[in-house]
């Protein structure tokens, strides 16, 4: 019966591979080479889209396989690099693997690029067994980008079923899809993994620091679901970022050095009011001293030479109403070199905010943000560790990462930062 289904799949695949092929897609992949490893998070971070952050484990992956049978995409040969990620607060992204780069042959490459992963390069990939080893290679225009060899160990485990979540970035924005699969898998040990100098920087950023696991999936029978946008439909990471801040209930805008408003979320529009500036107009106070203070803060933030979050700057609106502005570097989107993120606050608002959420939007993982928020309100490393249920050693090590990411050196600076994030 299985053989009959596979024959039907093979004969039907050609009818589904035209330009109108749509998911769900089915594939049967063989001799899948899969390696997990620790990465240089600083090198990988620029390739993580707004709305997703690296997980605490930050496991990078490299996969090479061929799917000769299936419906829609198959047959195809593919190699990929990716990393474990999770969604920011307020999103429904969840946790899964972000596919950052692909090498894949046509005609499947066009569908993959459009629907699942925009960073797809046309090339070829293959795996083969030789003398007890599983080899894999991916090449573009005859030049090898990826090479890997693993040695399968132990007895294969049969019919392992699961559902995995994958993320990608397309013209529609950040998408996720489910891969429902049944696999025959053997554990393996790494012989060698190489991301060559011929590969682009996107791939070289994933060069392994330390191997965590290797697998030989003898056969994987899987179905890819329809992709679903989870970060908004805008392709601009800056706009996605404003949407994430909106999910936390905060007002924010993207402002150029001269004060020109080039992006704002709905909470920001509401706070500025009906008589506030529109896109392309100037977000400045009616008071010259306040204008100068805002321009100076924007200048320092864009140049990355000021504090992570500026001191509160008064903005006197028409009619005498006052707002507070907090200026932060803009880490996302095409305006990163010419604009800053401005958080808007109402001094009449009595509530204190959860700084941990905004620390995540500042580039920290969820675990780092929770620790940073506790230490920022005065807890010592031991007290914060007890609160979070982690060891003091882990807390101190994580705190060093927090300081490095935020560009600060001591607890008092973290305290100032957390206080500002709570009050805006």
C-alpha positions as CSV (number, residue, x, y, z in Angstrom):
1,X,0.0,0.0,0.0
2,X,2.8,2.4,0.9
3,X,4.5,1.7,-2.4
4,X,1.3,2.4,-4.3
5,X,0.9,5.7,-2.5
6,X,4.4,6.7,-3.3
7,X,3.9,5.8,-7.0
8,X,0.8,7.9,-7.0
9,X,2.6,10.8,-5.4
10,X,5.4,10.6,-7.9
11,X,3.1,10.7,-10.8
12,X,0.9,13.4,-9.4
13,X,3.8,15.7,-8.4
14,X,4.3,17.0,-12.0
15,X,0.7,18.2,-12.0
16,X,1.3,20.2,-8.8
17,X,4.7,21.8,-9.7
18,X,3.3,24.5,-12.0
19,X,3.2,28.2,-11.2
20,X,-0.2,27.7,-9.5
21,X,1.0,25.0,-7.0
22,X,-0.1,26.0,-3.5
23,X,0.4,24.5,-0.1
24,X,0.0,22.3,1.8
25,X,3.0,20.5,0.2
26,X,4.1,16.9,0.8
27,X,7.6,15.5,0.5
28,X,9.5,12.3,1.2
29,X,13.1,13.1,2.0
30,X,15.9,10.6,2.2
31,X,19.4,10.6,3.8
32,X,18.8,13.9,5.6
33,X,21.9,15.2,7.2
34,X,21.1,17.5,10.2
35,X,23.7,19.1,12.5
36,X,23.1,21.4,15.5
37,X,25.7,23.6,17.0
38,X,26.5,26.7,19.1
39,X,26.9,29.9,17.2
40,X,28.5,33.3,17.5
41,X,25.2,35.1,18.4
42,X,26.7,38.6,17.6
43,X,27.3,37.5,14.0
44,X,23.9,35.9,13.6
45,X,21.9,38.6,15.3
46,X,21.7,40.9,12.2
47,X,19.8,38.2,10.3
48,X,17.1,37.9,12.9
49,X,14.0,39.9,11.8
50,X,12.1,42.2,14.1
51,X,9.6,40.2,16.1
52,X,11.8,37.2,16.7
53,X,14.7,36.8,19.1
54,X,17.3,34.1,19.7
55,X,16.3,31.5,22.2
56,X,18.4,31.1,25.3
57,X,20.0,28.0,23.8
58,X,20.6,29.8,20.4
59,X,21.2,26.5,18.6
60,X,22.3,26.9,14.9
61,X,21.4,24.2,12.4
62,X,22.7,23.0,9.1
63,X,20.6,20.6,7.0
64,X,21.2,19.0,3.6
65,X,18.8,16.5,1.9
66,X,17.0,15.5,-1.2
67,X,13.3,15.0,-1.7
68,X,12.7,13.1,-4.9
69,X,9.1,12.3,-4.1
70,X,6.1,14.5,-3.1
71,X,3.4,16.9,-4.1
72,X,4.0,20.6,-4.9
73,X,7.6,21.4,-4.3
74,X,9.2,18.0,-4.9
75,X,11.3,16.7,-6.4
76,X,14.0,19.1,-5.1
77,X,17.5,19.2,-3.5
78,X,18.1,21.6,-0.6
79,X,20.5,22.8,2.0
80,X,19.7,25.3,4.7
81,X,21.1,27.2,7.7
82,X,18.9,28.3,10.6
83,X,18.7,29.0,14.3
84,X,16.3,28.5,17.2
85,X,14.2,31.5,17.9
86,X,11.1,32.6,19.8
87,X,8.5,35.3,19.3
88,X,8.5,38.7,21.1
89,X,5.9,39.4,23.8
90,X,2.5,40.2,22.3
91,X,3.0,38.1,19.2
92,X,1.7,34.6,18.4
93,X,5.0,33.4,16.9
94,X,5.9,30.9,19.7
95,X,9.2,29.0,19.4
96,X,10.7,27.3,16.5
97,X,13.5,27.4,13.9
98,X,14.1,30.4,11.7
99,X,15.4,29.4,8.3
100,X,17.9,32.1,7.4
101,X,19.4,30.9,4.1
102,X,18.7,28.2,1.5
103,X,20.4,26.6,-1.5
104,X,17.8,24.9,-3.7
105,X,17.3,23.8,-7.3
106,X,14.5,25.0,-9.6
107,X,11.6,24.8,-10.0
108,X,11.0,24.5,-6.2
109,X,13.3,27.4,-5.4
110,X,10.9,29.9,-6.7
111,X,8.0,28.6,-4.6
112,X,10.2,28.4,-1.5
113,X,11.3,32.0,-2.0
114,X,7.8,33.3,-2.5
115,X,6.0,31.3,0.3
116,X,8.5,30.2,3.0
117,X,11.9,31.8,2.9
118,X,12.9,34.7,0.7
119,X,16.7,34.2,1.1
120,X,16.8,31.3,-1.3
121,X,19.7,30.9,-3.8
122,X,19.4,28.7,-6.8
123,X,21.9,25.9,-6.6
124,X,22.0,22.2,-5.8
125,X,22.5,19.9,-2.8
126,X,23.0,16.2,-2.3
127,X,23.8,13.6,0.3
128,X,25.2,10.1,-0.1
129,X,26.5,7.2,2.0
130,X,30.0,5.9,1.7
131,X,31.9,3.5,3.9
132,X,29.6,4.0,6.9
133,X,29.6,7.8,6.6
134,X,26.8,10.2,5.4
135,X,28.3,12.9,3.2
136,X,26.5,16.2,2.2
137,X,27.4,19.1,0.0
138,X,25.7,22.2,-1.4
139,X,27.0,24.3,-4.3
140,X,26.1,27.3,-6.3
141,X,27.3,27.7,-9.9
142,X,29.6,24.8,-9.4
143,X,31.2,26.3,-6.2
144,X,30.8,24.5,-2.9
145,X,29.3,26.6,-0.1
146,X,28.6,23.8,2.5
147,X,30.3,20.5,3.2
148,X,29.5,18.0,6.0
149,X,30.2,14.4,7.0
150,X,28.6,12.6,9.9
151,X,28.9,9.0,11.1
152,X,25.5,7.4,12.0
153,X,25.7,5.6,15.4
154,X,23.3,3.2,17.1
155,X,20.2,1.6,15.8
156,X,17.7,3.8,13.9
157,X,14.5,4.7,15.6
158,X,11.5,4.1,13.4
159,X,8.3,6.0,12.8
160,X,9.0,9.0,15.1
161,X,6.1,11.4,14.7
162,X,6.1,15.1,15.4
163,X,5.2,18.6,14.4
164,X,7.9,21.2,14.0
165,X,7.5,25.0,13.7
166,X,9.6,26.9,11.1
167,X,9.9,30.6,10.5
168,X,11.0,32.5,7.4
169,X,11.0,36.0,5.9
170,X,9.2,36.7,2.6
171,X,7.8,39.8,0.9
172,X,4.7,39.3,3.1
173,X,6.8,39.7,6.3
174,X,7.7,37.2,9.0
175,X,5.9,33.9,8.4
176,X,5.6,30.6,10.2
177,X,4.5,27.2,9.1
178,X,4.1,23.7,10.6
179,X,6.0,20.6,9.4
180,X,4.1,17.5,10.3
181,X,6.4,14.5,9.9
182,X,7.0,10.8,10.4
183,X,10.7,10.0,10.4
184,X,13.3,7.1,10.7
185,X,16.2,8.6,12.5
186,X,19.7,7.5,13.7
187,X,21.9,9.6,16.0
188,X,25.2,10.5,14.5
189,X,28.6,12.1,15.4
190,X,30.1,14.9,13.5
191,X,33.2,14.1,11.4
192,X,33.4,17.5,9.7
193,X,31.2,20.5,8.9
194,X,32.5,23.3,6.7
195,X,30.9,26.6,5.6
196,X,33.4,27.6,2.9
197,X,34.9,31.0,2.2
198,X,33.0,31.0,-1.1
199,X,29.7,31.2,0.8
200,X,28.2,34.6,1.4
201,X,28.4,36.3,4.8
202,X,24.9,35.2,5.7
203,X,26.0,31.5,5.6
204,X,29.5,32.2,7.1
205,X,27.9,33.8,10.1
206,X,26.7,30.3,11.0
207,X,30.1,28.7,11.3
208,X,29.9,26.3,14.2
209,X,31.6,27.1,17.5
210,X,30.8,23.8,19.2
211,X,28.7,20.9,18.0
212,X,25.6,19.9,20.0
213,X,24.1,17.0,18.0
214,X,24.0,15.3,14.6
215,X,21.3,13.2,13.0
216,X,20.9,11.0,10.0
217,X,17.2,10.9,9.1
218,X,17.0,7.9,6.9
219,X,13.6,8.9,5.6
220,X,11.3,11.8,6.5
221,X,7.7,11.8,5.3
222,X,6.3,15.3,6.0
223,X,3.6,17.8,5.1
224,X,4.3,21.6,5.1
225,X,1.3,23.7,6.1
226,X,0.3,27.0,4.4
227,X,2.5,29.8,5.7
228,X,0.9,32.4,8.0
229,X,2.1,35.9,8.6
230,X,2.9,36.5,12.3
231,X,4.7,39.8,12.3
232,X,2.5,42.0,10.1
233,X,2.5,42.3,6.4
234,X,5.0,45.1,6.0
235,X,8.4,44.0,4.7
236,X,10.2,46.8,6.6
237,X,11.5,45.5,10.0
238,X,11.1,49.0,11.4
239,X,7.4,48.9,10.8
240,X,7.2,45.4,12.3
241,X,9.1,46.7,15.3
242,X,6.6,49.5,15.9
243,X,3.8,47.0,15.7
244,X,5.4,44.9,18.4
245,X,5.7,47.9,20.7
246,X,2.0,48.6,20.0
247,X,1.3,45.1,21.3
248,X,2.7,46.1,24.6
249,X,0.4,49.2,24.8
250,X,3.2,51.8,24.4
251,X,3.4,54.8,22.1
252,X,6.4,55.0,19.8
253,X,7.6,56.7,16.7
254,X,10.5,56.6,14.3
255,X,12.1,60.1,13.9
256,X,14.9,61.5,11.8
257,X,17.6,63.6,13.2
258,X,15.9,66.9,12.1
259,X,12.7,65.8,13.9
260,X,10.8,64.5,10.9
261,X,8.3,61.8,11.7
262,X,8.7,58.8,9.4
263,X,6.8,56.2,11.3
264,X,4.4,55.9,14.2
265,X,2.2,53.3,15.8
266,X,-1.5,53.8,16.6
267,X,-0.8,54.4,20.3
268,X,1.6,57.2,19.3
269,X,-0.9,58.8,17.0
270,X,-3.5,58.7,19.8
271,X,-1.1,60.3,22.3
272,X,-0.1,63.1,19.9
273,X,-3.8,63.8,19.3
274,X,-5.7,65.0,16.3
275,X,-3.6,68.2,16.1
276,X,-0.3,66.3,16.3
277,X,2.2,66.0,13.4
278,X,1.6,63.6,10.5
279,X,4.2,61.5,8.7
280,X,6.6,63.8,7.0
281,X,6.0,66.6,9.5
282,X,8.2,67.6,12.4
283,X,7.9,66.2,15.9
284,X,9.2,69.1,17.9
285,X,8.2,71.1,20.9
286,X,6.9,74.7,20.8
287,X,9.6,75.5,23.4
288,X,13.1,76.2,21.9
289,X,15.0,74.6,24.8
290,X,13.0,71.4,24.4
291,X,13.5,71.4,20.6
292,X,17.3,71.6,21.2
293,X,17.2,68.8,23.7
294,X,15.3,66.5,21.4
295,X,17.5,67.2,18.4
296,X,20.6,66.6,20.5
297,X,19.2,63.3,21.8
298,X,18.4,62.2,18.3
299,X,21.8,63.1,17.1
300,X,23.6,61.1,19.9
301,X,21.3,58.1,19.4
302,X,21.7,57.9,15.7
303,X,25.5,58.2,16.1
304,X,25.3,55.4,18.8
305,X,27.2,57.8,21.1
306,X,24.5,58.5,23.7
307,X,22.9,56.5,26.5
308,X,20.8,53.4,25.6
309,X,17.7,55.4,26.6
310,X,17.9,59.2,26.9
311,X,16.7,61.1,29.9
312,X,13.1,62.2,29.6
313,X,12.7,65.2,27.3
314,X,9.6,67.4,27.7
315,X,7.6,68.1,24.6
316,X,5.1,71.0,25.1
317,X,2.3,70.5,22.6
318,X,-0.1,73.2,21.3
319,X,-2.3,74.4,24.1
320,X,0.3,73.7,26.7
321,X,-0.2,69.9,27.0
322,X,3.1,68.1,28.0
323,X,4.4,64.8,26.9
324,X,7.7,63.0,27.7
325,X,10.0,61.7,24.9
326,X,12.7,59.0,25.4
327,X,15.1,58.5,22.6
328,X,16.6,55.1,21.8
329,X,18.8,53.8,18.9
330,X,16.8,52.2,16.1
331,X,18.2,48.7,15.6
332,X,15.7,47.6,13.0
333,X,14.8,48.5,9.4
334,X,16.2,50.6,6.6
335,X,16.2,53.9,8.6
336,X,18.6,52.6,11.2
337,X,21.4,55.0,10.1
338,X,19.3,58.1,9.9
339,X,16.6,57.9,12.5
340,X,16.0,56.9,16.1
341,X,13.2,55.3,18.1
342,X,11.2,57.8,20.2
343,X,9.1,56.4,23.0
344,X,6.3,58.8,24.1
345,X,4.9,59.0,27.6
346,X,2.2,60.9,29.3
347,X,3.3,62.3,32.7
348,X,-0.3,62.1,33.9
349,X,-0.2,58.3,33.5
350,X,0.2,56.8,37.0
351,X,1.0,53.2,36.1
352,X,4.5,51.8,36.1
353,X,5.4,49.7,33.1
354,X,7.0,46.2,32.9
355,X,10.6,47.0,31.9
356,X,11.3,43.4,31.0
357,X,9.1,43.6,27.9
358,X,11.0,46.7,26.6
359,X,14.3,45.2,27.4
360,X,13.5,42.4,25.0
361,X,12.7,44.9,22.4
362,X,16.1,46.4,23.1
363,X,17.7,43.1,22.0
364,X,17.7,40.9,25.1
365,X,16.3,37.4,25.2
366,X,13.3,36.8,27.4
367,X,15.6,35.2,30.1
368,X,18.1,38.1,29.9
369,X,15.3,40.7,30.1
370,X,13.7,39.1,33.2
371,X,17.1,39.1,35.0
372,X,17.9,42.7,33.9
373,X,14.6,44.0,35.1
374,X,15.1,42.5,38.5
375,X,18.7,43.7,38.9
376,X,17.6,47.1,37.5
377,X,15.2,47.6,40.4
378,X,17.9,46.9,43.0
379,X,18.1,43.2,43.5
380,X,21.5,41.6,43.7
381,X,22.6,38.7,41.5
382,X,21.9,36.2,44.3
383,X,18.4,37.6,45.0
384,X,17.5,37.8,41.4
385,X,18.7,34.2,40.9
386,X,16.5,33.0,43.7
387,X,13.6,34.9,42.3
388,X,14.1,33.3,38.8
389,X,15.0,29.8,40.1
390,X,18.5,29.8,38.5
391,X,21.9,29.5,39.9
392,X,23.9,32.5,41.1
393,X,26.6,31.6,38.6
394,X,24.1,31.6,35.7
395,X,22.7,34.9,36.9
396,X,26.2,36.6,37.0
397,X,27.1,35.1,33.6
398,X,23.8,36.2,32.1
399,X,24.1,39.7,33.6
400,X,27.5,40.2,31.9
401,X,25.7,39.4,28.6
402,X,23.0,41.9,29.5
403,X,25.5,44.7,30.2
404,X,27.4,43.9,26.9
405,X,24.2,44.0,24.8
406,X,23.0,47.2,26.4
407,X,26.4,48.9,26.2
408,X,26.5,49.6,30.0
409,X,29.0,48.6,32.7
410,X,27.4,48.6,36.1
411,X,24.2,48.1,38.0
412,X,23.5,51.8,38.5
413,X,23.4,52.4,34.8
414,X,21.0,49.4,34.5
415,X,18.9,51.0,37.2
416,X,18.6,54.3,35.4
417,X,17.6,52.4,32.2
418,X,15.0,50.3,33.9
419,X,13.5,53.3,35.6
420,X,13.1,55.1,32.3
421,X,11.5,52.1,30.7
422,X,9.1,51.7,33.6
423,X,7.9,55.3,33.5
424,X,7.6,56.1,29.8
